[in-house]
Amino acid sequence: MKFKSMAALAALGASLFMGTGLASAAELRIGTASQGGAFYPVGQAISSLVSNHAKDTTMVPIVTGGSVENPRLVNSGEVDIAITNNNLSVLANKGVGPYKKAGPMNLRAIGSLHYSILHMMTLDGSPINSVADLKGKRVAVGPAGGGTIPFLGQVLALEGLSMDDITPSFLSYADGFSQLADGNVDAAFALSGYPAGAVMQAQANKKLKFIPLSHEQIVTALQKYPNYNGVVVPKDVYGTDKDGNVLGVSNMLIVDAGMSDELAYEITKAIYGHMDEFRAENALAKQIDPAASLSLKIPLHPGAEMFFKE
């Protein structure tokens, strides 16, 4: 009888464990990116909100390769929730592009986040004044597995170039922009929210400028990649002489479709039910429109949808 009681308790524990669809019901792991970009501090703020407001749940931020790697990590169960963008989430669920080898995934959205822009920057006074000028140059392209690399490849293609036409350095955003300030690379790229800490640190030492995209290039890019947006970064953000005309993409929180509705609801409520607290902790949260969560490019998790339609 005692044995049966213990077995019943074990079975109950296992059912609760499995019901979350997660590696751990007590402490969740959120995939972010390298330190120096925007995803990590956003992940820290989200972790704080979930730990403080979700029932029986805590969360910790995990350094990852970034937005390209994060869908794979959710799919494999290495993290429970992660930050990626609209474009990559669609590719992941279709199993195409950088996810062709992994195959189609079954990801769901928790909610919309801030925009990331493709920072394309060089030192003020550099002869690099266009995408075409990057040919043969040393370029910090962000960490391997990050979202900057495929985005950069698409931008280079606007001028008939590819990654083979540059000398890439796969560095964290912080290291890449530090190398730019030190003159060890000719340009640095980062797909990040703005202002980005890595860019701010470099700008404190050396004056920077955006590598501009022409109006025609932006129009062509938006026609070819409808999940992107044209964004103007005011010159006072980084102390540049001119505004930055760049491409951007909306970010989102993703989970596996197997997460329980109850847990997905608790996470969503903890974050989007406390936007004042979120915005006070992280400046990028001021750019978030929770209503945009209802028009993301992949389906909302039913638990998240329950919250947004309350």
C-alpha positions as CSV (number, residue, x, y, z in Angstrom):
1,M,0.0,0.0,0.0
2,K,2.8,2.3,0.9
3,F,4.5,1.4,-2.4
4,K,1.4,2.2,-4.3
5,S,1.0,5.5,-2.6
6,M,4.6,6.5,-3.5
7,A,4.1,5.4,-7.1
8,A,0.9,7.5,-7.3
9,L,2.8,10.5,-6.0
10,A,5.6,9.9,-8.5
11,A,3.0,9.6,-11.3
12,L,1.3,12.8,-10.2
13,G,4.7,14.6,-10.1
14,A,5.5,13.3,-13.5
15,S,2.2,14.5,-14.9
16,L,2.7,18.0,-13.5
17,F,6.3,18.0,-14.9
18,M,5.1,16.8,-18.4
19,G,2.1,19.1,-18.4
20,T,4.2,22.2,-18.7
21,G,6.0,21.0,-21.8
22,L,9.2,22.4,-20.2
23,A,12.4,21.2,-18.8
24,S,11.5,22.6,-15.4
25,A,8.3,23.9,-13.9
26,A,10.1,25.9,-11.2
27,E,12.7,27.8,-13.1
28,L,12.3,28.7,-16.8
29,R,15.2,29.6,-19.1
30,I,14.8,32.5,-21.6
31,G,17.1,32.5,-24.6
32,T,18.4,36.0,-25.3
33,A,21.6,36.8,-27.2
34,S,25.2,38.0,-26.5
35,Q,25.7,40.7,-23.9
36,G,26.1,44.1,-25.4
37,G,23.0,43.8,-27.6
38,A,19.4,44.6,-26.6
39,F,18.0,41.0,-26.2
40,Y,19.9,40.2,-23.0
41,P,18.7,43.2,-20.9
42,V,15.2,42.8,-22.3
43,G,15.4,39.1,-21.2
44,Q,16.6,40.2,-17.7
45,A,13.6,42.5,-17.4
46,I,11.2,39.8,-18.6
47,S,12.8,37.3,-16.1
48,S,12.2,39.7,-13.3
49,L,8.6,40.2,-14.3
50,V,7.9,36.5,-14.5
51,S,9.7,35.7,-11.3
52,N,7.8,38.4,-9.4
53,H,4.3,37.9,-10.9
54,A,3.8,34.4,-12.4
55,K,2.4,31.8,-10.1
56,D,5.0,29.3,-8.8
57,T,7.4,30.2,-11.6
58,T,10.8,31.9,-11.8
59,M,12.9,32.7,-14.9
60,V,16.5,33.3,-15.7
61,P,18.1,34.9,-18.8
62,I,20.5,32.7,-20.8
63,V,23.2,34.0,-23.2
64,T,22.8,32.5,-26.6
65,G,23.9,33.0,-30.2
66,G,20.8,35.2,-30.7
67,S,17.7,35.4,-32.8
68,V,18.7,32.7,-35.4
69,E,19.7,30.2,-32.8
70,N,16.9,30.8,-30.3
71,P,14.1,29.0,-32.3
72,R,16.4,25.9,-32.4
73,L,16.9,26.1,-28.7
74,V,13.2,26.3,-28.0
75,N,12.6,23.5,-30.4
76,S,15.2,21.2,-28.7
77,G,14.0,22.1,-25.2
78,E,17.3,23.7,-24.2
79,V,15.4,26.9,-23.3
80,D,11.7,27.3,-22.5
81,I,11.1,30.6,-24.1
82,A,13.2,32.9,-26.3
83,I,13.4,36.2,-28.2
84,T,13.5,36.1,-32.0
85,N,11.9,38.1,-34.8
86,N,8.9,37.9,-37.1
87,N,10.9,36.8,-40.1
88,L,12.9,34.1,-38.4
89,S,9.9,32.7,-36.6
90,V,8.1,32.1,-39.9
91,L,11.2,30.5,-41.4
92,A,11.5,28.2,-38.4
93,N,8.0,27.0,-38.5
94,K,8.3,26.3,-42.3
95,G,11.7,24.6,-41.8
96,V,13.4,26.7,-44.5
97,G,16.4,29.1,-44.7
98,P,18.6,28.6,-41.6
99,Y,16.2,25.9,-40.3
100,K,16.2,23.7,-43.4
101,K,18.4,21.1,-41.6
102,A,16.3,21.1,-38.5
103,G,13.0,20.8,-40.4
104,P,9.7,22.5,-39.6
105,M,9.2,23.5,-36.0
106,N,6.0,24.0,-34.0
107,L,6.5,27.4,-32.4
108,R,3.9,29.8,-30.9
109,A,4.1,33.4,-30.0
110,I,3.7,34.8,-26.5
111,G,3.7,38.4,-27.5
112,S,5.2,41.3,-29.5
113,L,8.4,43.1,-28.4
114,H,10.5,46.1,-29.6
115,Y,11.9,46.6,-33.0
116,S,15.4,45.6,-33.9
117,I,17.3,47.6,-36.5
118,L,20.3,46.6,-38.6
119,H,23.0,48.9,-37.3
120,M,25.4,49.3,-40.3
121,M,28.1,51.6,-39.0
122,T,31.7,52.7,-39.5
123,L,34.0,55.4,-38.2
124,D,33.2,59.0,-39.1
125,G,35.6,60.0,-41.9
126,S,35.7,56.4,-43.3
127,P,35.6,56.1,-47.1
128,I,32.8,53.6,-46.7
129,N,29.7,55.5,-47.7
130,S,27.5,52.7,-49.2
131,V,26.8,49.0,-49.1
132,A,28.9,48.7,-52.3
133,D,31.9,50.1,-50.5
134,L,32.0,47.1,-48.1
135,K,33.5,44.9,-50.8
136,G,36.9,43.6,-49.6
137,K,36.5,45.2,-46.2
138,R,36.9,43.7,-42.7
139,V,33.4,43.6,-41.1
140,A,32.3,42.6,-37.6
141,V,29.1,40.7,-38.3
142,G,27.9,39.7,-34.9
143,P,28.1,36.2,-33.3
144,A,27.8,33.1,-35.4
145,G,24.1,32.0,-35.1
146,G,22.9,35.5,-34.6
147,G,20.2,37.3,-36.6
148,T,22.7,39.9,-38.0
149,I,24.3,37.5,-40.5
150,P,21.3,36.5,-42.6
151,F,20.0,40.1,-42.5
152,L,23.4,41.3,-43.6
153,G,23.5,38.8,-46.4
154,Q,20.2,40.2,-47.8
155,V,21.4,43.7,-47.6
156,L,24.7,42.8,-49.4
157,A,22.6,41.2,-52.1
158,L,21.0,44.6,-52.9
159,E,24.4,45.5,-54.4
160,G,25.0,42.1,-55.9
161,L,27.4,41.2,-53.1
162,S,27.5,38.2,-50.7
163,M,29.4,37.3,-47.5
164,D,32.2,36.0,-49.7
165,D,32.9,39.6,-50.8
166,I,33.8,40.8,-47.3
167,T,36.2,39.5,-44.6
168,P,33.8,38.7,-41.7
169,S,34.7,38.7,-38.0
170,F,32.2,36.7,-35.9
171,L,32.2,38.7,-32.7
172,S,29.8,39.7,-30.0
173,Y,28.3,43.1,-30.6
174,A,30.3,44.6,-27.8
175,D,33.6,43.1,-29.1
176,G,32.7,44.0,-32.7
177,F,32.1,47.7,-32.0
178,S,35.1,47.8,-29.7
179,Q,37.2,46.5,-32.6
180,L,35.6,49.2,-34.9
181,A,36.6,51.9,-32.4
182,D,40.1,50.5,-32.2
183,G,40.4,50.4,-36.0
184,N,40.8,46.6,-36.3
185,V,37.7,46.2,-38.5
186,D,36.4,48.7,-41.1
187,A,32.7,48.4,-40.3
188,A,30.5,46.8,-37.6
189,F,26.9,45.4,-37.9
190,A,24.4,44.6,-35.2
191,L,20.7,43.6,-35.4
192,S,19.6,45.2,-32.2
193,G,17.2,47.5,-30.5
194,Y,18.3,51.1,-30.2
195,P,20.1,52.6,-28.5
196,A,22.3,49.5,-28.3
197,G,24.8,49.4,-25.5
198,A,27.6,48.2,-27.7
199,V,27.2,51.1,-30.1
200,M,27.0,53.6,-27.3
201,Q,30.2,52.4,-25.8
202,A,32.0,52.7,-29.1
203,Q,30.5,56.1,-29.8
204,A,31.9,57.3,-26.4
205,N,35.4,56.7,-27.8
206,K,35.1,57.4,-31.5
207,K,32.6,59.3,-33.6
208,L,30.5,56.9,-35.8
209,K,28.3,57.2,-38.9
210,F,25.6,55.0,-40.4
211,I,26.3,53.3,-43.7
212,P,23.2,54.6,-45.5
213,L,20.7,52.7,-47.6
214,S,19.2,54.7,-50.4
215,H,15.4,55.1,-50.7
216,E,15.4,52.8,-53.7
217,Q,17.3,50.1,-51.8
218,I,14.9,50.3,-48.9
219,V,11.9,50.1,-51.3
220,T,13.4,47.0,-53.0
221,A,14.2,45.3,-49.7
222,L,10.7,45.8,-48.4
223,Q,9.2,44.4,-51.6
224,K,11.4,41.4,-51.4
225,Y,11.2,40.9,-47.6
226,P,7.7,42.0,-46.4
227,N,8.4,41.1,-42.8
228,Y,10.9,44.0,-42.6
229,N,10.3,47.7,-42.0
230,G,12.0,50.9,-43.0
231,V,13.2,52.8,-39.9
232,V,14.7,56.3,-39.4
233,V,17.1,56.5,-36.4
234,P,17.3,60.2,-35.3
235,K,20.9,61.5,-35.4
236,D,20.8,62.4,-31.7
237,V,20.5,58.7,-30.7
238,Y,24.2,58.1,-31.4
239,G,25.5,61.6,-32.0
240,T,25.8,61.0,-35.7
241,D,25.8,63.9,-38.2
242,K,22.9,62.5,-40.1
243,D,19.8,60.3,-39.3
244,G,20.2,56.7,-40.1
245,N,18.0,55.2,-42.8
246,V,17.9,51.5,-41.9
247,L,15.9,48.3,-42.1
248,G,14.3,46.9,-39.0
249,V,12.1,43.9,-37.9
250,S,9.7,43.4,-35.1
251,N,10.7,41.0,-32.3
252,M,8.6,38.6,-30.4
253,L,8.6,36.0,-27.6
254,I,8.3,32.4,-28.7
255,V,7.6,29.1,-27.0
256,D,7.0,25.5,-28.1
257,A,3.4,24.8,-28.9
258,G,3.5,22.0,-26.3
259,M,3.7,24.5,-23.4
260,S,0.5,24.2,-21.2
261,D,-2.1,26.9,-21.7
262,E,-2.0,27.7,-18.0
263,L,1.7,28.4,-18.0
264,A,1.7,30.4,-21.2
265,Y,-1.1,32.5,-19.7
266,E,0.8,33.1,-16.5
267,I,3.9,34.2,-18.4
268,T,1.9,36.5,-20.7
269,K,0.0,38.1,-17.9
270,A,3.2,38.6,-15.8
271,I,4.8,40.5,-18.7
272,Y,2.0,42.3,-20.5
273,G,-0.1,42.8,-17.5
274,H,2.7,44.9,-15.9
275,M,3.9,47.1,-18.8
276,D,4.5,50.1,-16.5
277,E,7.0,48.1,-14.6
278,F,8.5,46.7,-17.8
279,R,8.9,50.2,-19.2
280,A,10.5,51.5,-16.0
281,E,13.1,48.7,-16.0
282,N,14.0,48.7,-19.7
283,A,13.8,51.7,-22.1
284,L,13.1,49.4,-25.1
285,A,9.9,48.3,-23.6
286,K,8.5,51.8,-24.3
287,Q,8.5,50.8,-28.0
288,I,6.3,47.8,-27.3
289,D,2.7,47.8,-28.4
290,P,1.0,44.9,-26.7
291,A,-1.9,45.1,-29.2
292,A,0.5,44.2,-32.0
293,S,0.7,40.7,-30.4
294,L,-2.6,39.9,-32.2
295,S,-1.1,40.4,-35.6
296,L,2.3,38.6,-35.5
297,K,3.4,36.3,-38.3
298,I,3.0,33.0,-36.4
299,P,0.0,32.0,-34.3
300,L,-0.3,33.1,-30.7
301,H,-0.1,30.3,-28.1
302,P,-3.7,29.7,-26.9
303,G,-2.7,30.7,-23.3
304,A,-1.3,34.0,-24.5
305,E,-4.4,34.6,-26.7
306,M,-6.5,34.0,-23.7
307,F,-4.8,36.9,-21.9
308,F,-4.9,39.4,-24.8
309,K,-8.6,38.7,-25.4
310,E,-9.7,39.1,-21.8
